[in-house]
């Protein structure tokens, strides 16, 4: 038979163990699993320690501790952006695959893809576009935008230009931005330009795409980047021959960030600081467009 003092001690121990078990359940229930792309992991906080030797009897009732972590809110509806890093690192070694004909819109066909250009020092356009697109992705992800890339790495082949357009359509993207660099050999050719499909083939290619082009152009100018001296006007270039734009059913533009054959721009395009500058300007343009 328990004495009164023994019963009291036994009650304290029972309540303390129950509280400790409850705390363990709270820690498991409080784990949050954010989206794999692009939200960063949420740090956990240590649960409060429950004493097993209280100085006085615990209250008759107690509330459970709050969850250790709180899930981050999802990106606002409609804020899905597709980034299309031009070309791919494996294209040059697979000519049969990238030379096959695919639909290009407006009743035409063109090659699946191309190898892209390079600086005179050998820095490849596909490497520039991959690195810059991922820098844009990181900025947008930090602002709550879900980002989809049209290719998973810089060592594969393709995808073909029609497939790249299909990705933006399938994702119902709020904006599609294809990132490139040019390779003009014209004397003095330098500067960026933003292309959009014209004449428009659907409503998304009209005012929405033109506004996206203007907004990205404006942020790039604000970043101190010069507009093209050899194509388009004031940094804008309406095009009817770019399959990724012709086949898009979402607001879409293609950014030629600069001329890789111009010595000054080649140096900027080849440097991490330069690529970050381009990425920041493009990301700010996308964010301004999304509002």
C-alpha positions in Angstrom: 0.0 0.0 0.0 1.4 3.4 -0.9 1.7 6.0 1.8 0.3 9.5 1.2 3.9 10.8 0.5 4.6 7.9 -1.9 1.3 8.4 -3.8 2.1 12.1 -4.2 5.6 11.3 -5.6 4.2 8.7 -7.9 1.7 11.2 -9.3 4.4 13.8 -10.0 6.5 11.2 -11.9 3.5 10.0 -13.9 2.5 13.6 -15.0 6.2 14.4 -15.8 6.6 11.4 -18.1 3.3 12.2 -19.8 4.4 15.7 -20.5 7.7 14.5 -21.9 5.9 12.1 -24.2 3.6 14.9 -25.4 6.6 17.1 -26.1 8.1 14.3 -28.3 4.8 14.0 -30.2 4.7 17.8 -30.8 8.2 17.8 -32.3 7.2 15.1 -34.8 4.0 16.8 -35.7 5.8 20.1 -36.1 8.1 19.1 -38.9 7.4 21.0 -42.1 8.1 19.8 -45.6 8.3 22.8 -48.0 8.3 22.4 -51.7 11.4 20.8 -53.2 11.7 23.7 -55.6 12.6 26.3 -54.6 12.0 27.0 -50.9 15.0 26.6 -48.6 14.7 24.3 -45.6 13.1 25.7 -42.5 15.3 25.6 -39.4 13.9 23.7 -36.4 14.0 25.1 -32.8 14.8 22.9 -29.8 11.7 22.0 -27.7 11.4 23.2 -24.2 12.8 20.8 -21.5 10.3 19.3 -19.2 11.5 19.0 -15.6 11.0 15.6 -13.9 11.5 17.1 -10.4 9.2 20.1 -10.0 9.4 22.1 -6.8 5.7 22.0 -6.4 2.8 19.9 -7.7 2.0 20.6 -11.4 -1.3 22.2 -12.3 -4.3 19.9 -12.8 -4.4 20.8 -16.5 -1.7 21.8 -19.0 -1.7 22.8 -22.7 0.5 21.3 -25.4 3.5 23.2 -26.5 3.3 24.9 -29.9 4.8 23.1 -32.9 8.6 23.5 -33.1 8.4 24.8 -36.7 5.8 26.5 -38.9 5.5 25.7 -42.6 6.4 28.5 -45.0 3.5 29.8 -47.0 3.3 28.6 -50.6 4.1 30.9 -53.4 1.1 33.1 -54.4 -1.2 31.5 -57.1 -0.1 32.2 -60.6 3.5 33.0 -59.7 5.1 30.2 -61.7 8.0 31.3 -63.9 9.7 29.1 -66.5 13.3 29.8 -67.3 14.8 28.5 -70.5 18.6 28.3 -70.5 19.5 28.3 -74.2 21.2 25.3 -75.8 22.9 22.5 -73.8 26.4 21.1 -73.1 25.8 17.8 -74.9 24.4 19.3 -78.1 27.7 19.5 -80.0 28.4 15.8 -79.6 24.9 14.8 -80.8 24.4 16.4 -84.3 21.8 13.9 -85.4 19.5 14.7 -82.4 19.8 18.5 -82.6 19.5 18.7 -86.4 16.2 16.9 -86.7 13.3 19.1 -87.8 10.6 20.2 -85.4 7.6 22.5 -85.6 8.6 26.2 -85.3 5.2 27.8 -85.6 3.7 29.8 -88.5 3.6 26.6 -90.5 7.4 26.3 -90.5 10.0 23.9 -89.1 13.5 24.3 -87.9 16.3 22.3 -86.3 15.6 20.9 -82.8 18.4 22.9 -81.3 21.8 24.3 -81.9 25.2 24.3 -80.2 25.1 28.0 -79.5 28.1 30.4 -79.7 31.1 31.1 -77.6 33.6 33.9 -76.7 36.9 34.0 -78.6 38.5 32.5 -75.5 36.1 29.5 -75.7 33.6 30.3 -73.0 30.4 28.6 -74.3 27.0 30.2 -74.5 25.4 27.0 -73.0 27.5 27.4 -69.9 26.6 31.1 -69.6 22.9 30.5 -70.0 22.9 27.6 -67.5 24.8 29.6 -64.8 22.8 32.8 -65.4 19.4 31.0 -65.3 20.2 29.4 -62.0 21.2 32.8 -60.6 17.9 34.2 -61.7 16.2 31.1 -60.2 17.8 31.7 -56.8 16.6 35.4 -56.7 13.1 34.5 -57.7 12.9 31.6 -55.3 13.9 33.9 -52.5 10.9 36.0 -53.3 8.4 33.2 -53.2 8.2 32.4 -56.9 8.1 28.8 -58.1 10.6 28.3 -60.9 10.8 25.6 -63.5 13.8 25.1 -65.7 13.5 23.6 -69.2 16.6 21.5 -68.7 18.0 19.8 -65.5 21.7 20.3 -66.2 24.3 21.5 -68.6 25.5 18.1 -69.9 22.5 16.8 -71.7 21.0 17.2 -75.2 18.2 19.5 -76.1 15.4 19.6 -75.3 14.1 20.7 -78.7 12.8 24.2 -79.1 9.2 23.0 -79.5 9.5 21.0 -76.3 10.8 24.0 -74.4 7.7 26.0 -75.4 5.5 23.1 -74.4 7.0 23.2 -70.8 5.9 26.8 -70.3 2.4 26.0 -71.7 2.1 22.9 -69.5 3.1 24.8 -66.4 0.6 27.6 -67.1 3.5 29.9 -66.5 2.9 33.6 -65.6 6.1 34.3 -67.6 8.5 32.4 -69.7 12.0 33.9 -70.2 14.6 32.3 -72.5 18.2 33.3 -71.7 20.8 33.5 -74.4 23.9 35.4 -75.6 24.6 36.4 -79.1 27.6 35.8 -81.5 27.5 38.6 -84.0 30.7 39.3 -85.9 29.5 42.6 -87.2 31.9 45.5 -86.5 31.1 47.2 -83.2 28.1 44.9 -82.5 27.3 44.9 -78.7 24.5 45.3 -76.3 21.4 43.3 -75.2 18.0 43.0 -76.8 14.7 41.3 -75.7 12.8 39.5 -78.4 9.1 38.7 -78.5 6.8 37.0 -81.0 5.4 39.4 -83.6 2.9 39.5 -85.1 1.2 37.9 -82.2 -0.4 34.4 -82.8 -2.5 34.4 -79.6 -3.5 36.8 -76.8 -0.6 35.9 -74.6 1.9 36.9 -77.4 0.2 40.3 -77.7 0.2 42.9 -74.9 1.4 40.5 -72.1 4.5 39.4 -73.9 5.3 42.9 -75.1 4.8 44.3 -71.5 7.1 41.5 -70.2 9.7 42.5 -72.9 9.5 46.2 -72.0 9.7 45.5 -68.3 12.8 43.3 -68.5 14.4 45.8 -70.9 13.8 48.6 -68.5 15.4 46.8 -65.6 18.4 45.9 -67.7 18.9 49.5 -68.7 18.5 50.6 -65.1 21.3 48.1 -64.3 23.6 50.0 -66.6 23.5 47.5 -69.5 23.6 48.9 -73.0 20.9 48.1 -75.5 21.8 46.5 -78.8 23.6 48.5 -81.5 22.9 46.0 -84.3 19.4 44.4 -83.9 16.0 45.7 -82.9 15.3 49.2 -81.5 15.8 50.5 -78.0 16.6 47.0 -76.7 13.4 45.4 -78.1 13.3 43.0 -81.1 9.9 41.7 -82.5 10.6 38.4 -84.2 8.6 35.9 -86.2 11.2 33.2 -86.6 11.9 32.0 -83.0 10.0 28.7 -82.4 10.0 29.0 -78.6 8.2 32.3 -78.8 5.9 31.3 -81.8 4.7 28.2 -80.0 4.2 29.7 -76.6 0.7 30.2 -75.2 2.0 32.1 -72.2 3.7 35.5 -72.0 7.2 34.8 -73.3 10.4 36.6 -74.3 14.0 35.7 -75.3 16.8 37.8 -73.8 20.1 38.0 -75.8 22.2 39.3 -72.9 25.1 40.5 -74.9 27.5 39.8 -77.8 30.1 37.1 -76.9 32.3 38.3 -79.8 32.6 41.8 -78.4 35.7 41.9 -76.1 34.2 44.0 -73.4 30.9 42.1 -73.2 32.7 38.7 -73.5 34.7 39.6 -70.4 31.4 40.5 -68.5 29.6 37.4 -69.8 32.5 35.2 -68.7 32.8 36.5 -65.2 30.7 35.4 -62.1 30.1 39.1 -61.2 29.0 39.9 -64.7 26.6 37.0 -64.8 25.2 38.0 -61.4 24.6 41.5 -62.8 22.6 40.1 -65.8 20.7 37.7 -63.5 19.7 40.4 -61.0 18.5 42.7 -63.8 16.4 39.9 -65.5 15.0 38.8 -62.1 14.0 42.3 -61.2 12.3 42.6 -64.5 10.3 39.4 -64.0 9.3 40.4 -60.5 8.2 43.9 -61.7 6.1 42.2 -64.4 4.5 39.8 -61.9 3.7 42.7 -59.7 
